[in-house]
Amino acid sequence: KYHIYHLRDVHCYQFSQPGFCSVLSSFGQKKGESNSAIALQKIGEDAIPALIKILNDRRPIRSIGYWRNFVPERVILRYQDAAIQILNSIMPTYFYRRNSTCAYFSIEEESAREEIISSIQNWLEKSKGKSEVEKKWLAVKENPGIYQLIELLHDLAFKHNQKDEVLNELRRQLKFRDPIQQPQLSYLMC
């Protein structure tokens, strides 16, 4: 509760242009200053339920993003932006992937945000009491983006010795994924 409350005080800066403002970096913070986003990340999976609760919280925090510093538009990050960044770092895959360098969770369409929140809640409910391998397979079933899928399947095949299961999943994915993604799937199969 303490760290959720103090997300309001997180004021991180954008490192590059174009880029985005990461609340999990210490770039721009004063020496010795605490960062509640990093503290929540360190708590790990135990923080997930509290972070899910604030995925609709539109209160601003002190972090700002922009496309380029010479363009006058700025995005004031919100609790929900911090929550999704922390969740993406804790969970086995990114459930939210930015579509452009100036995109943030808080400025996505409400329907897109609701779909992502539902997917995270579904994964959390099903993953209770499961092993790391089972949690990763559940994340695969949530149909993440192609890069997250490849990363998950690569880990499962090589880190967790699940090569046969991964090959079966890749064959299945080839049937319904966009044809432009087939080379990435085929490469992992090789």
Helices and strands as residue ranges (DSSP letters): H 2-5, G 6-9, H 36-43, G 44-47, H 48-53, E 60-65, E 75-78, H 79-90, G 105-107, H 110-127, H 132-141, H 146-154, I 155-159, H 163-176, G 179-181, H 182-189
